[in-house]
């Protein structure tokens, strides 16, 4: 073999050996921090401040499970943060997020709007949404177990009179779905007792978040019949969202950004729904109730055009017929017969 080729081969093997050795050292060096990360956690020396346990979009009504205290570096703590032991930190339930707060970020005093502050309800509304208030009772408001932040369906119950002497049609329909409750009477938060248990109170009005179109429907529905709230399960929104995505009624962004996808899912899950109307009539609950509107009876003195025929005294001439005195004209198809009152056809 040529000596030149032998030298090239030896040099190539030497370079390959050095490359493998350096790669092995690099891989060992890369795994070292991972092993160190599994050791003792880093202890932050500083006071505990109030942070968001989850992402809080604009308009979120704060509940006790949305916030928590977490240690924060002393050098980064400002006067705008709520620190542990502060009396104001215990009075944030029912406030509304004015600016979007990412998960894990401290809560600042300017980021929340308190009940009674100017613009409180407007801050609770999502972009393009409206607030509309409906009257309710204990029976129509789930016995008082509806709280701000819950989501409800709206059921309209009405009695429809017909033209006949029969019983009217009684019907109910779920006209709107997934409406967010903003307030019950003038309360925008859940009331708790000294033990932390939720207090159930009676209320006479409920304020709902709706689109302008849905707000118009609610206003008309109050004049048509009785409105009833139907409390939704927390799992219903995700199930209906999956069905909407599968049917093409809802679309997700084309980007691969997980944050953009989560934001889109949050918007779709919180949207009010005015389609998919379901209804029930009296016949669905009792065999003695109607399933349709009672019709108007046909009068004996009604002609082909539906206009009553008036009989009166005098001479009335028909086809080859002359009758003197009170009479009635009877239309049978295209034939018209004049019959005197008390006489025979």
C-alpha positions as CSV (number, residue, x, y, z in Angstrom):
1,X,0.0,0.0,0.0
2,X,1.2,3.5,-0.8
3,X,2.7,5.2,2.3
4,X,0.8,8.3,1.5
5,X,-2.5,6.5,1.8
6,X,-1.4,4.9,5.0
7,X,-0.7,8.3,6.6
8,X,-4.0,9.7,5.5
9,X,-5.8,6.7,7.0
10,X,-4.0,7.0,10.3
11,X,-4.7,10.7,10.4
12,X,-8.4,10.1,9.8
13,X,-8.6,7.6,12.6
14,X,-6.8,10.0,14.9
15,X,-9.2,12.8,14.1
16,X,-12.2,10.5,14.6
17,X,-10.9,9.4,18.0
18,X,-10.5,13.0,19.2
19,X,-14.0,13.9,17.9
20,X,-15.6,11.0,19.8
21,X,-13.7,11.9,23.0
22,X,-14.8,15.5,22.8
23,X,-18.5,14.5,22.1
24,X,-18.5,12.2,25.1
25,X,-17.2,15.0,27.3
26,X,-19.8,17.4,26.0
27,X,-22.7,14.9,26.7
28,X,-21.5,14.3,30.2
29,X,-21.3,18.0,30.8
30,X,-24.8,18.6,29.5
31,X,-26.4,16.0,31.9
32,X,-24.6,17.4,35.0
33,X,-27.1,20.4,35.4
34,X,-30.1,18.1,35.1
35,X,-28.8,16.0,38.0
36,X,-28.2,19.1,40.0
37,X,-31.7,20.3,39.3
38,X,-33.1,17.3,41.0
39,X,-31.4,18.2,44.2
40,X,-32.3,20.7,46.8
41,X,-34.7,23.4,45.6
42,X,-33.5,27.0,45.6
43,X,-34.7,28.8,48.6
44,X,-35.9,32.4,47.9
45,X,-35.1,34.8,50.7
46,X,-37.9,37.3,50.7
47,X,-41.5,38.0,51.8
48,X,-44.4,36.2,50.3
49,X,-46.5,38.2,47.8
50,X,-49.9,37.4,46.2
51,X,-49.5,35.8,42.8
52,X,-51.9,34.4,40.2
53,X,-52.3,30.6,40.3
54,X,-53.6,30.6,36.7
55,X,-53.7,33.0,33.8
56,X,-56.3,35.7,34.6
57,X,-57.7,37.4,31.4
58,X,-59.3,40.8,31.5
59,X,-62.8,40.7,33.2
60,X,-62.1,37.7,35.4
61,X,-63.9,37.8,38.7
62,X,-61.5,36.9,41.4
63,X,-62.3,33.9,43.6
64,X,-60.3,32.4,46.5
65,X,-58.8,29.7,44.3
66,X,-57.3,32.2,41.8
67,X,-54.6,33.6,44.1
68,X,-51.9,32.3,46.4
69,X,-49.0,33.6,48.4
70,X,-45.5,32.8,47.1
71,X,-42.0,33.8,48.3
72,X,-40.5,36.6,46.2
73,X,-37.0,38.1,46.1
74,X,-36.7,41.0,48.5
75,X,-35.1,43.3,45.9
76,X,-38.0,42.8,43.5
77,X,-40.8,43.5,46.0
78,X,-42.6,46.9,45.5
79,X,-45.3,48.7,47.4
80,X,-47.8,47.8,44.7
81,X,-47.7,44.1,45.6
82,X,-50.0,42.5,48.2
83,X,-47.8,40.9,50.8
84,X,-48.7,38.2,53.3
85,X,-50.3,39.7,56.4
86,X,-51.6,42.8,54.6
87,X,-55.3,43.4,55.5
88,X,-56.1,44.4,51.9
89,X,-54.9,41.0,50.6
90,X,-57.9,39.3,52.3
91,X,-60.5,41.5,50.6
92,X,-59.8,40.7,47.0
93,X,-62.6,38.1,46.4
94,X,-65.1,39.5,44.0
95,X,-62.8,42.1,42.4
96,X,-62.3,42.1,38.7
97,X,-59.1,41.9,36.6
98,X,-58.5,45.2,34.8
99,X,-55.3,44.1,33.0
100,X,-54.4,40.5,31.9
101,X,-52.2,38.8,34.5
102,X,-50.1,35.8,33.5
103,X,-49.9,32.7,35.8
104,X,-47.3,33.1,38.5
105,X,-47.1,36.9,38.3
106,X,-47.6,39.1,41.4
107,X,-50.9,40.9,41.7
108,X,-50.6,44.7,41.7
109,X,-53.1,47.0,43.3
110,X,-53.8,48.8,40.0
111,X,-54.6,45.5,38.2
112,X,-57.9,44.9,40.1
113,X,-61.2,46.9,40.3
114,X,-63.2,46.6,43.5
115,X,-67.0,46.5,43.7
116,X,-68.3,50.0,44.0
117,X,-65.4,51.5,42.1
118,X,-66.2,53.5,39.0
119,X,-66.2,51.3,35.9
120,X,-66.3,48.1,38.0
121,X,-69.0,46.3,35.9
122,X,-67.6,47.6,32.6
123,X,-64.2,46.1,33.6
124,X,-66.0,42.7,34.2
125,X,-67.3,42.6,30.7
126,X,-65.3,41.0,27.9
127,X,-64.6,42.9,24.7
128,X,-67.8,43.5,22.7
129,X,-70.0,42.1,25.5
130,X,-72.9,43.7,27.3
131,X,-74.5,43.4,30.7
132,X,-78.3,42.6,31.0
133,X,-80.3,42.0,34.2
134,X,-83.2,39.6,34.4
135,X,-85.7,39.1,37.3
136,X,-85.6,35.7,39.0
137,X,-87.1,33.9,42.0
138,X,-86.0,31.1,44.3
139,X,-87.5,28.5,41.9
140,X,-86.2,30.0,38.7
141,X,-82.7,30.6,40.1
142,X,-81.7,27.1,41.2
143,X,-82.7,27.8,44.8
144,X,-80.0,30.5,45.1
145,X,-77.2,28.1,44.2
146,X,-76.0,30.4,41.4
147,X,-73.0,32.6,42.1
148,X,-71.0,35.2,40.1
149,X,-68.7,33.5,37.7
150,X,-71.0,30.5,37.1
151,X,-72.4,29.8,33.7
152,X,-76.1,29.2,33.0
153,X,-78.6,28.4,30.3
154,X,-81.7,30.5,29.9
155,X,-85.1,28.8,29.6
156,X,-88.2,30.6,28.4
157,X,-91.6,29.2,29.5
158,X,-94.8,30.6,27.9
159,X,-98.5,29.9,27.4
160,X,-99.7,30.3,23.9
161,X,-103.5,30.9,23.5
162,X,-105.2,29.8,20.3
163,X,-108.5,30.7,18.7
164,X,-110.5,27.7,19.9
165,X,-112.1,26.9,23.2
166,X,-109.5,24.2,24.0
167,X,-106.7,24.4,26.5
168,X,-103.8,26.7,25.5
169,X,-100.4,25.3,24.5
170,X,-97.8,25.4,27.3
171,X,-94.2,25.2,26.1
172,X,-90.6,25.9,27.3
173,X,-87.4,26.2,25.3
174,X,-83.7,26.6,26.1
175,X,-83.2,29.8,24.1
176,X,-79.6,30.7,25.2
177,X,-76.6,28.7,26.5
178,X,-73.4,29.3,28.4
179,X,-74.1,32.8,29.8
180,X,-71.7,34.1,32.4
181,X,-73.2,35.4,35.7
182,X,-71.7,38.8,36.5
183,X,-73.7,39.5,39.7
184,X,-76.6,38.4,41.8
185,X,-78.5,41.5,43.0
186,X,-75.6,43.9,43.7
187,X,-73.1,41.2,44.8
188,X,-70.3,40.2,42.5
189,X,-68.6,37.6,44.8
190,X,-69.4,34.6,46.8
191,X,-70.2,35.2,50.4
192,X,-68.5,32.9,52.9
193,X,-68.8,32.4,56.6
194,X,-66.1,32.3,59.3
195,X,-65.4,28.6,58.5
196,X,-65.0,29.3,54.8
197,X,-68.3,27.7,53.7
198,X,-70.2,29.4,50.9
199,X,-73.3,31.2,52.1
200,X,-76.4,30.7,49.9
201,X,-78.7,33.8,49.8
202,X,-81.9,34.5,48.0
203,X,-81.8,37.2,45.3
204,X,-84.3,38.7,43.0
205,X,-82.2,39.7,40.0
206,X,-79.2,38.2,38.0
207,X,-76.9,40.2,35.8
208,X,-75.6,38.2,32.8
209,X,-72.9,38.8,30.2
210,X,-74.2,38.7,26.6
211,X,-73.5,39.9,23.1
212,X,-75.6,42.9,21.9
213,X,-77.8,40.5,19.8
214,X,-78.4,38.1,22.8
215,X,-79.2,41.1,25.0
216,X,-82.0,42.1,22.7
217,X,-83.4,38.6,22.8
218,X,-83.3,38.5,26.6
219,X,-85.1,41.9,26.7
220,X,-87.9,40.6,24.4
221,X,-88.1,37.2,26.2
222,X,-89.0,39.0,29.5
223,X,-92.2,40.3,27.9
224,X,-93.1,36.9,26.3
225,X,-93.0,34.6,29.3
226,X,-91.1,33.5,32.4
227,X,-87.3,33.1,32.4
228,X,-85.6,30.3,34.3
229,X,-81.8,29.8,34.9
230,X,-80.3,26.3,34.4
231,X,-76.9,25.9,36.0
232,X,-74.3,24.4,33.7
233,X,-71.6,21.8,34.7
234,X,-68.0,22.9,34.4
235,X,-67.4,20.0,31.9
236,X,-70.2,21.1,29.5
237,X,-68.2,23.9,27.9
238,X,-65.3,21.7,26.9
239,X,-67.6,19.0,25.5
240,X,-69.6,21.5,23.4
241,X,-66.3,23.1,22.2
242,X,-65.1,19.7,21.0
243,X,-68.3,19.2,19.1
244,X,-68.1,22.8,17.6
245,X,-64.5,22.2,16.4
246,X,-65.4,18.8,14.9
247,X,-68.4,20.3,13.0
248,X,-66.4,23.3,11.8
249,X,-68.4,25.9,13.7
250,X,-65.3,26.9,15.7
251,X,-61.7,27.1,14.3
252,X,-58.4,27.3,16.0
253,X,-55.4,29.5,14.9
254,X,-53.0,28.0,12.3
255,X,-49.9,29.0,14.3
256,X,-48.1,26.5,16.4
257,X,-47.9,28.9,19.4
258,X,-49.4,27.0,22.4
259,X,-50.2,30.3,24.1
260,X,-52.2,31.5,21.1
261,X,-54.1,28.2,21.0
262,X,-54.9,28.3,24.7
263,X,-56.2,31.9,24.4
264,X,-58.4,30.9,21.4
265,X,-59.7,27.9,23.4
266,X,-60.5,30.2,26.3
267,X,-62.4,32.6,24.1
268,X,-64.4,29.8,22.4
269,X,-65.2,28.1,25.7
270,X,-66.6,31.4,27.2
271,X,-68.7,32.5,24.3
272,X,-72.5,32.6,24.7
273,X,-74.4,30.4,22.4
274,X,-77.8,31.3,20.9
275,X,-78.2,28.4,18.5
276,X,-79.1,24.8,19.2
277,X,-82.6,25.6,20.6
278,X,-84.4,22.7,22.2
279,X,-88.0,22.8,23.5
280,X,-90.7,20.8,25.2
281,X,-94.5,21.1,25.2
282,X,-97.2,20.2,27.6
283,X,-97.8,16.9,25.7
284,X,-94.2,15.9,26.5
285,X,-95.0,15.8,30.2
286,X,-98.7,14.9,30.3
287,X,-100.9,13.0,27.9
288,X,-103.7,15.4,28.8
289,X,-101.8,18.5,27.5
290,X,-101.6,19.9,24.0
291,X,-98.7,19.5,21.6
292,X,-99.7,22.3,19.2
293,X,-101.5,25.6,19.3
294,X,-105.3,25.2,19.3
295,X,-106.9,26.2,16.0
296,X,-109.7,28.6,15.3
297,X,-113.2,27.0,14.8
298,X,-114.9,27.5,11.4
299,X,-118.1,29.6,11.7
300,X,-121.3,28.4,10.0
301,X,-121.7,31.9,8.5
302,X,-118.3,32.0,6.9
303,X,-117.9,31.8,3.1
304,X,-115.1,30.6,0.9
305,X,-113.1,33.7,1.5
306,X,-113.3,33.4,5.2
307,X,-115.5,36.5,5.5
308,X,-118.7,36.1,7.6
309,X,-121.9,36.3,5.6
310,X,-124.5,38.6,7.2
311,X,-128.2,37.8,7.0
312,X,-130.8,40.4,7.3
313,X,-134.4,41.3,6.3
314,X,-135.2,42.2,2.8
315,X,-135.1,40.6,-0.7
316,X,-132.0,38.6,-1.4
317,X,-131.6,37.3,-4.9
318,X,-129.5,34.2,-5.7
319,X,-129.1,32.2,-8.9
320,X,-132.7,31.7,-10.0
321,X,-133.7,32.3,-6.4
322,X,-135.6,35.1,-4.7
323,X,-136.3,35.0,-1.0
324,X,-138.3,37.6,1.0
325,X,-137.5,38.1,4.7
326,X,-134.6,37.1,6.9
327,X,-132.3,34.7,5.1
328,X,-128.8,33.2,5.0
329,X,-126.6,32.6,2.0
330,X,-124.8,29.3,2.1
331,X,-121.7,28.7,-0.2
332,X,-121.0,25.1,-1.2
333,X,-118.0,25.2,-3.5
334,X,-119.0,27.5,-6.4
335,X,-122.7,27.1,-5.7
336,X,-124.5,29.7,-3.7
337,X,-127.9,28.9,-2.0
338,X,-130.1,31.4,-0.2
339,X,-132.1,29.9,2.6
340,X,-134.8,31.8,4.6
341,X,-134.4,31.7,8.3
342,X,-136.5,28.9,9.7
343,X,-137.0,27.4,6.2
344,X,-135.5,24.5,4.4
345,X,-132.7,24.3,1.8
